[in-house]
Each structure stands twice: as structure tokens, then as C-alpha cells.
Amino acid sequence: MRYEEFLKQQLNLIKENGIITVDTMPDMDLYIDQTEGFFRKFLDRIDGGLSEKYVTKSTINNYAKKGLIARPNGKKYTKEHLVMIAMVIYLRSIFKMEDISKIMKPLIDSFNSAYDDSISPEVLYNIAEGVVEKSRIEFFDGLDDSVAQIKRRIEDTDIEDDERMEVLILILTLSMRAAVEKYLANQLMKVYFEEPEKEKQEKFKIQKQTVSRDKEDGISEL
């Protein structure tokens, strides 16, 4: 099979399955095995190894324990818990678990807040979902153009009839694009989530040292 045909098959697979959408998530609370089943059904259509990596029962439990998602209500996961799990699945393609915890912390803190104006994970996810859907269509169109450009550029070269080298160029092209997006995502995480957390911890440390010194000064004056 020529790689162009294989590429079309893969793109059709992505088009048919899209991304995990809020609309496909059940409105009822689920036990962990039902939660695992929901995500497994989606991920297995793309790649059978994805569900084992991202959504086993033990993995979902770890997400809650490590602060990547809010803890479930007793033994049940709400639709908003499912949304947070979906967020983590996509974030894990780029970030380490501790980095995802930093990114998700403001959202989880707000979600767990007793105030009525807490941020809904569903609202955030819906916005991202809409943006991704538009860029996904642009990506498909752009990929056809990339393949055409590669073919034009290798004309009259030693690799014109070497399909594996042509595929290597396409893989490298996709990897370069992914590297740029990964770099930007990491920089945003560091500046807006990692560094503020470090500043907060440093301020707390200074305050603690100040209180400790004040206590010591008070004792010495006695």
C-alpha cells in the first residue's frame, strides 16, 4: 500500500472519531469501571494501547490522588470529572504528571470551592473543543499540501522514487510542527503555572521564617 493511501485511512479514522467531546459524555454519575469503559471505548478505536496507558482504573485513581482531577463524589464520577479526565488524557501527550498537576490546580481549586461562581471544567473544555475542531480541518487540508510540496521538492533528486525516504521527510515535517507546539505549551506552563507556584512557596517560606524570628525575639526579650 502506498503511504498516501495509508495516510488517508488514518485521517479518516481521526475524522470519524474526532476528539473526546462533552456531548458524548453521559449525564449520569458513573462508577470507576463505567468511567474506564467510556474512555476505553473511544481510545481503543484510535489505538488499542492508549486506554492501557491513560484510563485503567488504577490510573484514574492516581489522577485523583495526585491532584490531576478533583476527587470523585464517594465512588462516583460526575460528567465534570469525565471532562477533567479528558483534559488529562490530552495533556499527558506533552506533560509529566507533576506538570499537569500544576496546570489543573487552579481549575480544581475553583471546582472544589464552596462559592457559586466556581469555574466549570465543561465550559473550558467546550471552548478548547471548538477551537481544535476548526484547526483540525485546517490541518487536514494543510497535510495534503505538505505531501504535494514534498513530492515537488524531491523531483529530479536521488530519492525521487524512494518511498521510505519520502515518508521519512513527512515524519520529520510532522515532528518539527509538533516540537514547536510542544515548546509553546511548555513555555506557557512554566511562566503561568510553575513560576507563580514557586513564588507562592517562596513567599510562604519567608513569612514562616519571619514569624519564627519574631517568636524568638519575643522569647529573648523576656
Backbone as CSV, one residue per row, in Angstrom:
resi,resn,N_x,N_y,N_z,CA_x,CA_y,CA_z,C_x,C_y,C_z
1,MET,0.849,-1.201,0.000,0.000,0.000,0.000,0.886,1.254,0.000
2,ARG,0.616,2.161,-0.918,1.333,3.434,-0.931,1.012,4.214,0.350
3,TYR,1.991,4.980,0.824,1.789,5.669,2.091,0.690,6.718,2.013
4,GLU,0.447,7.269,0.802,-0.630,8.251,0.663,-1.992,7.631,1.007
5,GLU,-2.180,6.368,0.582,-3.434,5.671,0.876,-3.548,5.367,2.370
6,PHE,-2.425,4.929,2.950,-2.410,4.670,4.393,-2.705,5.956,5.169
7,LEU,-2.123,7.060,4.732,-2.335,8.357,5.385,-3.813,8.745,5.331
8,LYS,-4.454,8.512,4.192,-5.884,8.813,4.055,-6.716,7.974,5.024
9,GLN,-6.342,6.695,5.161,-7.056,5.821,6.098,-6.960,6.353,7.528
10,GLN,-5.754,6.782,7.908,-5.549,7.299,9.254,-6.309,8.606,9.476
11,LEU,-6.307,9.461,8.460,-7.041,10.721,8.571,-8.544,10.472,8.674
12,ASN,-9.039,9.510,7.918,-10.466,9.156,8.006,-10.802,8.619,9.392
13,LEU,-9.871,7.843,9.972,-10.071,7.324,11.325,-10.187,8.466,12.322
14,ILE,-9.312,9.461,12.164,-9.344,10.627,13.054,-10.618,11.433,12.824
15,LYS,-10.996,11.602,11.573,-12.207,12.365,11.253,-13.442,11.709,11.846
16,GLU,-13.513,10.378,11.746,-14.680,9.647,12.258,-14.781,9.722,13.775
17,ASN,-13.637,9.651,14.429,-13.647,9.615,15.897,-13.455,10.991,16.521
18,GLY,-12.805,11.887,15.770,-12.602,13.233,16.288,-11.847,13.228,17.599
19,ILE,-12.261,14.113,18.489,-11.713,14.131,19.838,-12.817,13.744,20.819
20,ILE,-12.459,13.516,22.042,-13.458,13.192,23.068,-14.294,14.452,23.296
21,THR,-15.574,14.380,23.028,-16.427,15.563,23.146,-17.318,15.486,24.380
22,VAL,-17.710,16.669,24.854,-18.599,16.743,26.014,-19.948,16.106,25.696
23,ASP,-20.403,16.279,24.459,-21.725,15.759,24.067,-21.815,14.241,24.167
24,THR,-20.675,13.556,24.012,-20.697,12.096,24.071,-20.609,11.570,25.503
25,MET,-20.346,12.462,26.449,-20.208,12.026,27.839,-21.580,11.865,28.485
26,PRO,-21.802,10.787,29.228,-23.110,10.577,29.870,-23.392,11.622,30.937
27,ASP,-24.666,11.984,31.086,-25.063,12.987,32.073,-25.242,12.392,33.469
28,MET,-25.163,11.088,33.580,-25.330,10.447,34.884,-23.966,10.181,35.528
29,ASP,-23.952,10.051,36.850,-22.719,9.724,37.568,-22.330,8.272,37.290
30,LEU,-21.014,8.034,37.196,-20.521,6.700,36.847,-19.593,6.157,37.916
31,TYR,-19.629,4.838,38.107,-18.603,4.186,38.924,-17.319,4.113,38.111
32,ILE,-16.216,3.787,38.785,-14.916,3.846,38.110,-14.810,2.867,36.949
33,ASP,-15.427,1.689,37.072,-15.346,0.735,35.960,-16.145,1.240,34.754
34,GLN,-17.242,1.961,35.016,-18.015,2.561,33.928,-17.248,3.724,33.299
35,THR,-16.541,4.477,34.138,-15.714,5.586,33.659,-14.602,5.060,32.758
36,GLU,-13.941,4.011,33.226,-12.889,3.370,32.422,-13.473,2.891,31.089
37,GLY,-14.644,2.276,31.146,-15.278,1.743,29.941,-15.606,2.816,28.927
38,PHE,-16.066,3.977,29.406,-16.407,5.068,28.489,-15.184,5.509,27.696
39,PHE,-14.080,5.783,28.399,-12.878,6.265,27.715,-12.213,5.164,26.892
40,ARG,-12.258,3.934,27.390,-11.662,2.819,26.650,-12.362,2.639,25.298
41,LYS,-13.669,2.781,25.293,-14.437,2.611,24.058,-13.982,3.606,22.998
42,PHE,-13.670,4.827,23.422,-13.210,5.838,22.471,-11.766,5.603,22.055
43,LEU,-10.876,5.443,23.039,-9.448,5.347,22.750,-9.090,4.093,21.961
44,ASP,-9.764,2.993,22.220,-9.457,1.743,21.523,-9.744,1.829,20.029
45,ARG,-10.635,2.734,19.636,-10.915,2.898,18.206,-9.737,3.549,17.494
46,ILE,-8.951,4.336,18.239,-7.783,5.007,17.669,-6.550,4.110,17.763
47,ASP,-6.292,3.620,18.982,-5.100,2.808,19.234,-5.346,1.984,20.488
48,GLY,-5.270,0.672,20.356,-5.562,-0.213,21.481,-4.678,-0.008,22.687
49,GLY,-3.487,0.566,22.492,-2.582,0.765,23.625,-2.862,2.016,24.435
50,LEU,-3.660,2.921,23.889,-3.900,4.196,24.568,-4.676,4.032,25.871
51,SER,-5.700,3.180,25.852,-6.521,3.029,27.052,-5.720,2.419,28.199
52,GLU,-4.816,1.501,27.874,-3.975,0.901,28.918,-3.043,1.937,29.527
53,LYS,-2.669,2.903,28.751,-1.752,3.941,29.232,-2.473,5.024,30.027
54,TYR,-3.686,5.387,29.609,-4.327,6.578,30.152,-5.516,6.339,31.072
55,VAL,-6.271,5.245,30.903,-7.558,5.172,31.601,-7.858,3.828,32.254
56,THR,-6.877,3.160,32.793,-7.200,1.998,33.619,-7.766,2.496,34.948
57,LYS,-8.401,1.623,35.704,-8.967,2.033,36.994,-7.892,2.574,37.934
58,SER,-6.741,1.920,37.958,-5.666,2.385,38.837,-5.127,3.738,38.385
59,THR,-5.064,3.945,37.063,-4.598,5.234,36.531,-5.556,6.352,36.905
60,ILE,-6.850,6.109,36.760,-7.851,7.120,37.109,-7.780,7.434,38.608
61,ASN,-7.620,6.410,39.423,-7.443,6.629,40.866,-6.236,7.508,41.146
62,ASN,-5.143,7.270,40.419,-3.931,8.065,40.605,-4.140,9.517,40.206
63,TYR,-4.940,9.743,39.165,-5.232,11.122,38.769,-5.830,11.899,39.941
64,ALA,-6.757,11.256,40.649,-7.395,11.910,41.797,-6.416,12.069,42.961
65,LYS,-5.643,11.033,43.239,-4.689,11.084,44.360,-3.614,12.138,44.149
66,LYS,-3.157,12.294,42.894,-2.071,13.232,42.587,-2.572,14.642,42.281
67,GLY,-3.878,14.849,42.357,-4.427,16.189,42.148,-4.546,16.609,40.700
68,LEU,-4.579,15.642,39.783,-4.762,15.985,38.376,-6.239,16.214,38.054
69,ILE,-7.108,15.552,38.813,-8.555,15.786,38.718,-9.095,15.920,40.138
70,ALA,-10.311,16.453,40.254,-10.946,16.536,41.576,-11.304,15.133,42.049
71,ARG,-11.297,14.943,43.334,-11.670,13.627,43.880,-13.144,13.350,43.590
72,PRO,-13.490,12.097,43.316,-14.883,11.762,42.997,-15.801,11.930,44.198
73,ASN,-17.092,11.993,43.908,-18.105,12.080,44.964,-18.381,10.672,45.483
74,GLY,-17.719,10.323,46.574,-17.821,8.953,47.063,-17.121,8.035,46.091
75,LYS,-17.883,7.147,45.470,-17.303,6.230,44.496,-17.726,6.554,43.069
76,LYS,-18.386,7.699,42.885,-18.918,8.023,41.561,-18.247,9.262,40.954
77,TYR,-18.162,9.220,39.619,-17.576,10.317,38.857,-18.675,11.036,38.092
78,THR,-18.736,12.364,38.252,-19.742,13.155,37.553,-19.269,13.439,36.128
79,LYS,-20.133,14.086,35.359,-19.751,14.463,33.992,-18.552,15.399,34.015
80,GLU,-18.497,16.276,35.014,-17.373,17.215,35.092,-16.076,16.488,35.457
81,HIS,-16.169,15.399,36.196,-14.981,14.575,36.429,-14.503,13.963,35.107
82,LEU,-15.448,13.524,34.287,-15.092,12.959,32.982,-14.394,13.999,32.119
83,VAL,-14.879,15.227,32.182,-14.250,16.312,31.424,-12.804,16.501,31.870
84,MET,-12.579,16.496,33.192,-11.219,16.663,33.707,-10.316,15.505,33.303
85,ILE,-10.852,14.298,33.297,-10.063,13.139,32.855,-9.686,13.299,31.384
86,ALA,-10.625,13.772,30.572,-10.333,14.004,29.150,-9.225,15.039,28.997
87,MET,-9.272,16.098,29.808,-8.213,17.109,29.781,-6.853,16.470,30.064
88,VAL,-6.820,15.643,31.093,-5.564,14.997,31.498,-5.040,14.082,30.395
89,ILE,-5.936,13.358,29.736,-5.520,12.463,28.645,-4.744,13.236,27.581
90,TYR,-5.276,14.393,27.184,-4.607,15.184,26.154,-3.345,15.854,26.685
91,LEU,-3.371,16.328,27.909,-2.186,16.962,28.487,-1.032,15.981,28.643
92,ARG,-1.366,14.718,28.896,-0.310,13.715,29.099,0.496,13.430,27.834
93,SER,-0.012,13.832,26.690,0.762,13.638,25.462,1.961,14.576,25.404
94,ILE,1.965,15.590,26.284,3.062,16.563,26.310,3.740,16.642,27.670
95,PHE,2.939,16.646,28.743,3.469,16.984,30.067,3.633,15.775,30.984
96,LYS,4.550,15.937,31.946,4.699,14.966,33.024,3.553,15.162,34.015
97,MET,3.334,14.143,34.841,2.208,14.171,35.785,2.291,15.382,36.724
98,GLU,3.498,15.686,37.232,3.609,16.810,38.177,3.312,18.147,37.507
99,ASP,3.632,18.248,36.204,3.323,19.476,35.479,1.817,19.605,35.236
100,ILE,1.178,18.485,34.939,-0.278,18.514,34.744,-0.969,18.921,36.037
101,SER,-0.435,18.462,37.161,-0.999,18.830,38.456,-0.958,20.340,38.655
102,LYS,0.138,20.981,38.234,0.260,22.445,38.349,-0.743,23.140,37.438
103,ILE,-0.897,22.607,36.222,-1.816,23.220,35.266,-3.262,23.101,35.738
104,MET,-3.620,21.949,36.283,-5.001,21.683,36.674,-5.373,22.277,38.034
105,LYS,-4.377,22.598,38.858,-4.644,23.026,40.237,-5.616,24.206,40.350
106,PRO,-5.431,25.312,39.583,-6.390,26.425,39.705,-7.825,26.017,39.384
107,LEU,-7.972,25.162,38.377,-9.307,24.703,37.991,-9.913,23.831,39.089
108,ILE,-9.120,22.925,39.626,-9.620,22.026,40.668,-9.939,22.796,41.943
109,ASP,-9.079,23.764,42.295,-9.344,24.604,43.477,-10.666,25.340,43.323
110,SER,-10.900,25.861,42.120,-12.161,26.568,41.863,-13.338,25.606,41.890
111,PHE,-13.155,24.432,41.285,-14.214,23.418,41.232,-14.617,22.980,42.641
112,ASN,-13.626,22.860,43.530,-13.890,22.418,44.904,-14.354,23.554,45.814
113,SER,-14.359,24.780,45.293,-14.736,25.935,46.102,-16.206,25.871,46.507
114,ALA,-16.502,26.424,47.663,-17.887,26.438,48.152,-18.689,27.571,47.521
115,TYR,-18.011,28.463,46.797,-18.694,29.609,46.204,-19.433,29.215,44.931
116,ASP,-20.496,29.967,44.622,-21.332,29.652,43.464,-20.664,29.990,42.132
117,ASP,-19.645,30.877,42.169,-19.023,31.325,40.924,-17.811,30.472,40.545
118,SER,-17.772,29.227,40.999,-16.657,28.346,40.662,-16.650,28.073,39.157
119,ILE,-15.464,27.846,38.616,-15.296,27.641,37.171,-15.687,26.213,36.799
120,SER,-16.477,26.091,35.762,-16.890,24.774,35.300,-15.867,24.216,34.315
121,PRO,-15.325,23.008,34.565,-14.419,22.381,33.591,-15.073,22.218,32.227
122,GLU,-16.378,22.014,32.229,-17.099,21.794,30.977,-17.040,23.021,30.070
123,VAL,-17.114,24.210,30.674,-17.057,25.455,29.892,-15.695,25.582,29.210
124,LEU,-14.612,25.356,29.973,-13.265,25.445,29.416,-13.057,24.426,28.299
125,TYR,-13.483,23.210,28.553,-13.265,22.135,27.588,-14.042,22.392,26.296
126,ASN,-15.273,22.898,26.431,-16.095,23.182,25.250,-15.437,24.213,24.340
127,ILE,-14.823,25.231,24.954,-14.148,26.271,24.171,-12.965,25.668,23.419
128,ALA,-12.126,24.902,24.141,-10.969,24.264,23.509,-11.411,23.312,22.406
129,GLU,-12.494,22.591,22.675,-13.020,21.620,21.704,-13.395,22.304,20.395
130,GLY,-14.042,23.465,20.495,-14.445,24.203,19.300,-13.259,24.722,18.505
131,VAL,-12.247,25.237,19.227,-11.043,25.746,18.567,-10.304,24.617,17.857
132,VAL,-10.186,23.477,18.535,-9.469,22.326,17.963,-10.179,21.803,16.727
133,GLU,-11.491,21.774,16.754,-12.257,21.260,15.612,-11.971,22.094,14.364
134,LYS,-11.911,23.417,14.539,-11.629,24.298,13.394,-10.195,24.082,12.888
135,SER,-9.236,24.017,13.809,-7.843,23.850,13.402,-7.592,22.457,12.830
136,ARG,-8.397,21.487,13.247,-8.266,20.116,12.746,-8.569,20.066,11.251
137,ILE,-9.601,20.771,10.827,-9.967,20.825,9.411,-8.849,21.493,8.611
138,GLU,-8.296,22.586,9.177,-7.198,23.289,8.514,-5.970,22.389,8.416
139,PHE,-5.742,21.569,9.452,-4.591,20.671,9.455,-4.713,19.623,8.353
140,PHE,-5.913,19.049,8.192,-6.127,18.043,7.149,-5.833,18.620,5.766
141,ASP,-6.329,19.840,5.533,-6.079,20.489,4.238,-4.587,20.774,4.068
142,GLY,-3.951,21.216,5.142,-2.529,21.541,5.088,-1.653,20.318,4.888
143,LEU,-2.104,19.171,5.384,-1.320,17.947,5.236,-1.252,17.524,3.771
144,ASP,-2.356,17.657,3.066,-2.349,17.362,1.627,-1.343,18.253,0.910
145,ASP,-1.320,19.511,1.309,-0.383,20.459,0.701,1.063,20.080,1.024
146,SER,1.302,19.619,2.265,2.658,19.222,2.663,3.153,18.051,1.824
147,VAL,2.279,17.061,1.628,2.647,15.897,0.812,2.970,16.345,-0.619
148,ALA,2.149,17.247,-1.156,2.378,17.742,-2.519,3.709,18.498,-2.611
149,GLN,4.007,19.285,-1.569,5.274,20.037,-1.558,6.478,19.100,-1.523
150,ILE,6.375,18.053,-0.692,7.470,17.084,-0.600,7.728,16.444,-1.961
151,LYS,6.649,16.060,-2.633,6.794,15.420,-3.940,7.449,16.358,-4.950
152,ARG,7.073,17.641,-4.885,7.672,18.602,-5.811,9.162,18.790,-5.522
153,ARG,9.500,18.840,-4.238,10.883,19.130,-3.849,11.835,17.963,-4.106
154,ILE,11.310,16.743,-4.153,12.213,15.604,-4.370,12.302,15.209,-5.850
155,GLU,11.561,15.929,-6.708,11.657,15.649,-8.143,13.098,15.850,-8.624
156,ASP,13.550,14.966,-9.450,14.895,15.035,-10.040,15.999,14.939,-8.995
157,THR,15.711,14.296,-7.869,16.746,14.017,-6.877,16.950,12.511,-6.788
158,ASP,17.948,12.110,-6.017,18.251,10.676,-5.888,17.161,9.903,-5.135
159,ILE,16.292,10.615,-4.421,15.269,9.930,-3.614,13.864,10.040,-4.229
160,GLU,13.817,10.456,-5.492,12.501,10.672,-6.128,11.631,9.426,-6.081
161,ASP,12.217,8.253,-6.238,11.439,7.010,-6.267,11.612,6.186,-4.984
162,ASP,12.119,6.816,-3.946,12.344,6.109,-2.679,11.223,6.481,-1.697
163,GLU,10.212,5.597,-1.622,9.039,5.923,-0.802,9.394,6.084,0.672
164,ARG,10.308,5.253,1.169,10.636,5.328,2.606,11.278,6.660,2.952
165,MET,12.114,7.186,2.059,12.726,8.494,2.310,11.679,9.606,2.230
166,GLU,10.729,9.426,1.348,9.628,10.398,1.237,8.811,10.410,2.525
167,VAL,8.532,9.213,3.052,7.791,9.104,4.311,8.620,9.685,5.461
168,LEU,9.939,9.443,5.433,10.804,9.993,6.480,10.705,11.515,6.508
169,ILE,10.698,12.136,5.331,10.575,13.603,5.262,9.250,14.056,5.866
170,LEU,8.169,13.317,5.561,6.856,13.683,6.109,6.845,13.522,7.632
171,ILE,7.420,12.432,8.128,7.501,12.218,9.577,8.283,13.359,10.235
172,LEU,9.403,13.726,9.613,10.223,14.816,10.150,9.456,16.132,10.147
173,THR,8.698,16.376,9.070,7.882,17.595,8.974,6.852,17.652,10.101
174,LEU,6.134,16.540,10.320,5.133,16.476,11.390,5.793,16.651,12.758
175,SER,6.975,16.046,12.928,7.689,16.137,14.208,8.145,17.564,14.485
176,MET,8.591,18.267,13.449,9.007,19.668,13.614,7.834,20.531,14.057
177,ARG,6.683,20.320,13.433,5.487,21.073,13.825,5.100,20.761,15.269
178,ALA,5.124,19.468,15.601,4.765,19.063,16.967,5.734,19.642,17.982
179,ALA,7.028,19.718,17.613,8.038,20.252,18.523,7.778,21.722,18.830
180,VAL,7.357,22.482,17.819,7.043,23.903,18.031,5.858,24.048,18.985
181,GLU,4.811,23.260,18.763,3.618,23.335,19.611,3.937,22.880,21.038
182,LYS,4.758,21.822,21.153,5.154,21.343,22.480,5.976,22.389,23.214
183,TYR,6.882,23.043,22.485,7.701,24.099,23.096,6.821,25.226,23.635
184,LEU,5.876,25.674,22.829,4.995,26.761,23.254,4.157,26.365,24.465
185,ALA,3.622,25.128,24.450,2.823,24.647,25.579,3.661,24.603,26.853
186,ASN,4.909,24.134,26.745,5.792,24.059,27.912,6.148,25.438,28.445
187,GLN,6.411,26.383,27.540,6.750,27.742,27.976,5.580,28.396,28.698
188,LEU,4.379,28.208,28.183,3.184,28.759,28.828,2.982,28.145,30.212
189,MET,3.205,26.821,30.303,3.061,26.149,31.597,4.054,26.705,32.610
190,LYS,5.318,26.886,32.207,6.353,27.354,33.123,6.069,28.760,33.634
191,VAL,5.705,29.661,32.710,5.531,31.068,33.075,4.252,31.311,33.868
192,TYR,3.162,30.622,33.508,1.868,30.935,34.117,1.408,29.948,35.189
193,PHE,2.080,28.814,35.320,1.669,27.836,36.337,2.807,27.419,37.249
194,GLU,3.986,27.168,36.695,5.109,26.699,37.511,5.736,27.830,38.309
195,GLU,6.083,28.943,37.657,6.767,30.040,38.343,5.894,30.704,39.411
196,PRO,4.597,30.964,39.145,3.757,31.528,40.218,3.681,30.625,41.444
197,GLU,3.672,29.306,41.229,3.636,28.369,42.354,4.933,28.443,43.156
198,LYS,6.060,28.577,42.466,7.347,28.719,43.147,7.390,30.017,43.951
199,GLU,6.861,31.100,43.363,6.823,32.395,44.060,5.960,32.303,45.313
200,LYS,4.819,31.615,45.191,3.927,31.459,46.339,4.620,30.693,47.470
201,GLN,5.325,29.616,47.093,6.039,28.810,48.090,7.171,29.604,48.731
202,GLU,7.849,30.431,47.935,8.945,31.246,48.463,8.421,32.300,49.435
203,LYS,7.284,32.913,49.095,6.671,33.902,49.986,6.251,33.258,51.300
204,PHE,5.674,32.061,51.207,5.256,31.338,52.411,6.465,31.015,53.283
205,LYS,7.567,30.634,52.641,8.794,30.308,53.364,9.336,31.527,54.092
206,ILE,9.318,32.681,53.420,9.792,33.926,54.035,8.903,34.329,55.202
207,GLN,7.579,34.205,55.005,6.640,34.541,56.083,6.854,33.641,57.299
208,LYS,7.074,32.366,57.040,7.298,31.405,58.113,8.576,31.742,58.878
209,GLN,9.631,32.115,58.134,10.894,32.486,58.766,10.733,33.753,59.585
210,THR,9.935,34.699,59.072,9.699,35.961,59.784,8.966,35.716,61.092
211,VAL,7.916,34.875,61.039,7.159,34.538,62.250,8.052,33.847,63.261
212,SER,8.902,32.952,62.767,9.809,32.223,63.658,10.784,33.170,64.336
213,ARG,11.317,34.134,63.586,12.252,35.111,64.174,11.560,36.000,65.193
214,ASP,10.309,36.393,64.854,9.556,37.247,65.781,9.325,36.532,67.112
215,LYS,9.027,35.239,67.024,8.813,34.464,68.244,10.092,34.374,69.069
216,GLU,11.215,34.147,68.379,12.498,34.064,69.064,12.870,35.392,69.716
217,ASP,12.589,36.499,69.016,12.872,37.826,69.574,12.007,38.076,70.809
218,GLY,10.767,37.613,70.743,9.870,37.800,71.885,10.354,37.039,73.093
219,ILE,10.846,35.810,72.870,11.360,34.999,73.967,12.616,35.612,74.562
220,SER,13.514,36.146,73.693,14.761,36.714,74.179,14.512,37.977,74.993
221,GLU,13.463,38.744,74.645,13.146,39.960,75.387,12.649,39.634,76.791
222,LEU,12.004,38.468,76.921,11.544,38.050,78.247,12.733,37.666,79.110
